Amino acid sequence: MTTYIAQFVAKHRVIQIEQNSIFTWRQEGGEIDESMLADKIMRESAIHFYRLVAGSNYQINSEDISISVWKTMVF
């Protein structure tokens, strides 16, 4: 297993705060599947970030969040 790091930005359709962050994960060597990575970032980071920012008065749906991966490398 190899550990990778990615720099990404998450943007919400309504909430005007961007999540500029990094994300680490482990996978078998080989090509990085950017679609899989964006889904993983959504599930494990971005959705929780926007739920924290929005509080309990606004429901956050993953369809309203876009993920852009800027850079990836071995960590």
SVG drawing of the C-alpha trace seen along z (x, -y; Angstrom):
<svg xmlns="http://www.w3.org/2000/svg" viewBox="-33 -33 39 36">
<polyline fill="none" stroke="black" stroke-width="0.4" points="0.0,0.0 1.2,-3.5 0.1,-6.7 -0.8,-9.6 -1.7,-13.3 -3.9,-15.5 -4.6,-19.2 -8.2,-20.0 -10.9,-22.7 -14.6,-21.9 -17.3,-24.4 -20.9,-24.4 -23.6,-25.7 -25.1,-28.0 -22.7,-28.4 -20.0,-30.9 -17.2,-29.3 -14.7,-27.1 -12.9,-24.2 -9.2,-24.5 -7.5,-21.5 -5.4,-18.4 -6.5,-14.8 -4.4,-11.7 -5.4,-8.1 -3.8,-4.7 -4.1,-2.6 -2.3,0.1 0.2,-1.4 -0.8,-2.4 -2.8,-5.2 -4.9,-7.5 -8.5,-7.4 -9.5,-11.1 -13.2,-10.3 -12.8,-7.8 -10.6,-10.3 -13.2,-13.0 -15.9,-10.7 -13.7,-9.7 -13.0,-13.3 -16.7,-14.1 -17.6,-11.2 -14.8,-11.6 -14.2,-15.3 -16.3,-17.8 -19.8,-16.7 -18.7,-16.9 -17.1,-20.3 -20.2,-21.8 -22.5,-20.2 -20.3,-21.8 -20.4,-25.2 -24.1,-25.1 -25.2,-24.0 -28.4,-22.1 -30.7,-24.6 -29.6,-23.8 -29.5,-20.3 -26.3,-19.6 -26.6,-17.4 -23.6,-16.0 -25.1,-16.9 -24.6,-20.6 -20.8,-20.2 -18.1,-20.1 -14.6,-18.8 -11.6,-19.9 -8.3,-18.1 -5.4,-20.4 -2.4,-18.1 -1.6,-14.6 1.7,-13.0 3.1,-10.2 3.3,-11.2"/>
</svg>
